[in-house]
Amino acid sequence: ELHSGAVGSTVTLQQEGPGFESRLRVFMYGVCMFSRFCPMGSSSSSRLFGSMAQALSSSSLAQPDPDPDQDQDIVEVEPEQLLRECEEALRLRPARPQRDLVRPKLLAPCSHQHNPSIRVLQWNILAQALGEGKDSFIRCPLEALSWHERKYQILEEILTYRPDIVCLQEVDHYYDTFQPIMASLGYHGNFLPKPWSPCLDVEHNNGPDGCALFFRRSRFHLHSTAHLRLSAMMLPTNQVAIAQTLQCLATGRQLCVAVTHLKARSGWERLRSAQGADLLQSLQGITAPGSGAGPGQVPLVVCGDFNAEPSEDVYRHFSSSPLGLSSAYKLLSSDGQTEPAYTSWKIRPSGESCSTLDYIWYSERALRVEALLDIPTEQQIGPDRLPSYHYPSDHLALLCDISFREEPHRLL
């Protein structure tokens, strides 16, 4: 029996059978401490990346950094310069779909000067091990999934929109790529791997995949962090969530941000429903009145790949929760009540799947959606669907600008 420090659970490993070494690595991942930047042998000569240049081509197992001040000694770089670096690396690839920020059709005019907006990005970026080894995207050439270029596509998307908060799923290159690069861009990061990641069954994997949450240090102060292993019927599952309570430096107000990734595949609807209920219960405690610096309930944003269409119970749990949550992307519709037709579109051996699975939930009474990134058209996505040479994941990035509504006593 081995104790996993990352999730606080005990698991028995059977030495027999294939894949034992890969499975053992997830436990070594939780207890072994290696250097922050793994040598990666990048051919890039740009001094802009510095030690990050090494971080852009490693195949070695990433290791956690025990230092809570991990971002303190990082030299920051200019986003524009790094964006140009990405564009140069991708010059032989087709351009990604052009997307516009749009104002919700039913957004009521604001009678008072609202607070500075906060830009939130939600994205399942597709774990590298799964994209190359398990997910079988039959219309996507394997070379289009090469990490050597796909990492630049992911970074290009983030750099283009400059979010203040970034919520990612299926991250299996956190410590060797995203943590150092995002830190150099002024973000603080947090990562929680799945207890039993399917990436570990893939040969030459880079460790377990999990959820990552980044926030811009110039805009927020970290108040608290909760790592959650989601349960179903009182039993721990393989899905996780991160919840961080942040203090907005511009307004002094607090905001709780959570990122999660619920169980995939059809047939698991009841499990997703139970996981969602467990997450809501945890978030209710985290955001309860008196839990933060102020007396009231802390406003909440929940980002995730829920692997659930709006018809599922877990969606109804969130939309009817006492937390007063609403799905931001409904506001793109003409009636303000309809989700997009898809956030994921892929072709596998089992057939074509066009589904709405990803969401940004927000506290409707305390927060206001100012703008949303629109959804690419079928023509923009292309006949081979996602991922592809021009888009690095089978899920679309979602992005919205939110702001705090004025507190009632300030309106008097």
Protein Blocks (a to p, Z undefined) as FASTA:
>chain_A
ZZdfklopacdddfehehklmmmmmmmmmmpccdfbdcehiabfbfklmmmmmmmmccbd
cdddfbfklmmmpccddfklmmmmmmmmmmmpccdddddddddfklccdfbdcddddddd
dddebpaklmmmmnopakbcfklmpmklmmmmmmmmmmmnopabdcdehiablmlmmmmm
mmmnopacdddddfbafklmpghiabjadddddddfklpccfbdcdddddeehiacfbdc
dddddddfklopacddddddddehehilmmmmmmmmmmmmmmmmmmgghkamblbdcddd
ddddehpafkbmklmmmmmgfklpacfklmmpmnopaccfbfbdcddfkbccdddfbdcd
ddfklpccfbdcddddfklnopnlpadfkbcbfbdcddddddddddfklmZZ
